[in-house]
């Protein structure tokens, strides 16, 4: 079960769901610390593209007409909220980066 990337002691710990989630959170925090804004921007764009592929169009085209409470009532509300937040974060980051350049 050891693949050379995960320490042997961690393999057993990963069977514990709570500990596994905590390890993932810690990993993500460290990744964010080391990530440049360009890499972060690239990852956001990749995530948005995955949502667009899964849903067959852009958020604005498919769900832009829905109010927040209407999104909350849908079965896929969590995905739509994350997608919407990613778009908002992308725009904010692009605005920030343009401001630093100009």
C-alpha angles and dihedrals in degrees: 000000000000111000101186094254101070117062112247093242090055094056091069092042091053089067087071104083096206093049090045091055091048090051090051092050091050091048091051092049091053092047091053092051092054097040122102120223089252092054091046090050090050091051092049091050090049092052092048091049090052091053090048091051093047093049099036100241146022123305092243093053096046106030107007091106093058122098119227093257090052091053090048090056094056124096090236094047094125093056093045092049092050090047092049091048091050090054091049091048091048092053092047092049092047090050091049092049092048089051091052091050096047 
